[in-house]
């Protein structure tokens, strides 16, 4: 009879995700993951396979949490659709501005480092960004129906612009741009949004 595991799998995946987030995939070793999780190498391999498998588990966790947060913000019933878009832009900018360690976004880091050589990462990245774009598009359409965004604006194109701005805000901050710069970018995006870009 197999002995029960003496660790919390979710905590181990989260701890591993944070190591990859801080160091990147290539710079992370099994020893780094063992140190962060408290699992010996043998236990780690037995429970999770290899480094790549654990990386995908950690990235999946990150993407799931991100999508859940995006959906919660863009579907908030207490705000109008336009207010939800503005709040989302401001939240992303505030998050980037407060990232004093310049850790950035694990999804963006993973895409940059691995998407061109790792089909699993490319697929997960595309799926997450596609969901984000669909949520933005639906919210733009709702804001148009409310009369807060010009009806003649193409909702998918406007949502694509917003997604590019949101990703760009995080990239700017990761590249060393000031908190004021990323907040100003969000404010300009809000101005474009109201004009239908």
C-alpha positions in Angstrom: 0.0 0.0 0.0 1.4 3.4 -1.0 2.1 5.8 1.8 0.1 9.0 1.8 1.9 12.2 0.7 3.0 14.4 3.5 2.9 17.7 1.6 0.2 20.0 0.3 0.4 19.7 -3.5 -1.2 23.1 -4.1 1.4 24.8 -1.8 4.2 23.0 -3.6 3.0 24.1 -7.0 2.5 27.7 -5.8 6.0 27.8 -4.2 7.5 26.4 -7.5 5.6 28.9 -9.5 7.1 31.7 -7.5 10.6 30.4 -8.0 10.0 30.4 -11.8 8.4 33.8 -11.6 11.4 35.3 -9.8 14.2 33.5 -11.8 12.8 32.4 -15.1 12.6 28.9 -16.4 16.2 28.5 -17.6 17.8 29.9 -14.5 15.7 27.6 -12.2 17.2 24.2 -11.1 15.6 21.3 -9.4 17.7 22.2 -6.4 16.1 25.6 -6.4 12.6 24.0 -6.5 13.5 21.5 -3.8 14.8 24.3 -1.5 11.6 26.3 -2.1 9.2 23.4 -1.5 11.1 21.4 1.1 10.9 18.3 -1.1 13.9 16.2 -1.8 14.9 15.7 -5.4 13.5 12.1 -5.4 10.2 13.1 -3.9 9.9 16.0 -6.3 10.5 13.8 -9.4 8.2 11.1 -8.1 5.3 13.5 -7.4 5.7 16.0 -10.3 7.8 14.4 -13.0 10.4 16.9 -14.1 11.1 20.6 -14.1 9.1 21.3 -17.3 6.0 19.5 -15.9 6.2 21.6 -12.7 6.7 24.8 -14.7 3.6 24.1 -16.7 1.6 23.4 -13.5 2.8 26.7 -12.0 2.1 28.6 -15.2 -1.4 27.0 -15.4 -2.1 28.1 -11.8 -0.9 31.6 -12.6 -3.1 31.8 -15.8 -6.1 30.4 -14.0 -5.8 33.0 -11.2 -5.3 35.8 -13.7 -8.3 34.8 -15.8 -10.5 34.5 -12.7 -9.4 38.0 -11.7 -10.0 39.5 -15.1 -13.4 38.0 -15.3 -14.3 39.2 -11.8 -13.3 42.8 -12.7 -14.8 42.9 -16.2 -18.1 41.4 -15.0 -18.5 43.4 -11.8 -22.3 43.9 -11.6 -21.9 47.0 -9.4 -20.2 49.0 -12.2 -21.2 50.0 -15.7 -19.3 48.3 -18.5 -17.3 51.5 -19.1 -16.5 51.8 -15.4 -15.3 48.2 -15.4 -12.9 48.9 -18.3 -11.6 52.0 -16.6 -11.2 50.2 -13.3 -9.4 47.3 -15.1 -6.9 49.7 -16.7 -6.3 51.5 -13.5 -5.8 48.2 -11.5 -3.3 46.9 -14.0 -1.4 50.2 -13.9 -1.5 50.3 -10.1 -0.2 46.7 -9.9 2.6 47.5 -12.3 3.4 50.8 -10.5 3.6 48.9 -7.1 5.9 46.2 -8.5 9.1 47.7 -6.9 11.0 44.4 -7.5 10.1 44.7 -11.3 9.1 41.0 -11.2 6.6 41.6 -14.0 4.0 39.2 -15.2 4.8 35.5 -15.3 2.7 35.0 -18.4 4.6 37.6 -20.3 8.0 36.4 -19.0 7.2 32.8 -20.0 5.9 33.9 -23.4 9.1 35.9 -24.0 11.4 33.2 -22.8 9.7 30.0 -24.1 6.8 30.5 -26.5 8.9 30.2 -29.7 10.5 26.9 -28.5 7.9 25.3 -26.3 4.5 24.5 -27.8 2.9 23.9 -24.4 3.8 27.4 -23.2 2.7 28.9 -26.5 -0.7 27.2 -26.3 -1.3 28.2 -22.7 -0.2 31.8 -23.4 -2.5 32.0 -26.5 -5.4 30.5 -24.6 -5.1 33.0 -21.7 -4.7 36.1 -24.0 -7.6 34.9 -26.1 -9.8 34.7 -23.0 -8.7 38.2 -22.0 -9.4 39.6 -25.4 -12.9 38.0 -25.4 -13.7 39.5 -22.0 -12.5 42.9 -23.1 -14.5 42.7 -26.3 -17.7 41.8 -24.5 -17.2 44.6 -22.1 -16.6 47.1 -24.9 -19.8 46.0 -26.6 -21.7 46.4 -23.4 -20.3 49.9 -23.0 -21.3 50.7 -26.5 -24.8 49.5 -25.8 -24.9 51.8 -22.8 -23.8 54.7 -25.0 -20.5 55.2 -23.2 -18.3 54.2 -26.2 -19.1 55.4 -29.7 -21.3 52.8 -31.5 -19.3 53.0 -34.7 -16.0 51.8 -33.0 -15.1 48.2 -33.9 -15.3 46.4 -30.5 -12.8 43.7 -31.2 -10.2 46.2 -32.6 -10.7 48.5 -29.6 -10.4 45.5 -27.2 -7.2 44.5 -29.0 -5.8 48.0 -28.5 -6.7 47.8 -24.8 -5.0 44.5 -24.5 -1.9 45.8 -26.2 -1.9 48.8 -23.7 -2.4 46.5 -20.7 0.5 44.2 -21.8 2.6 47.3 -22.7 2.0 48.9 -19.3 3.5 45.8 -17.5 6.4 45.6 -20.0 7.2 49.3 -19.6 7.4 48.9 -15.8 9.4 45.7 -16.0 11.8 47.7 -18.3 12.3 50.3 -15.6 9.6 52.9 -16.5 8.5 55.0 -13.5 5.2 54.4 -11.7 4.0 57.8 -13.0 4.7 56.7 -16.6 2.6 53.6 -16.4 -0.2 55.4 -14.7 -0.1 58.1 -17.4 -0.3 55.4 -20.1 -3.5 54.1 -18.4 -5.0 57.5 -18.3 -4.3 58.1 -22.0 -5.9 54.7 -22.8 -9.0 55.8 -20.8 -9.2 59.0 -22.9 -8.9 56.9 -26.1 -11.5 54.5 -24.9 -14.1 57.3 -24.4 -13.4 58.5 -27.9 -13.7 55.1 -29.4 -10.0 55.2 -30.4 
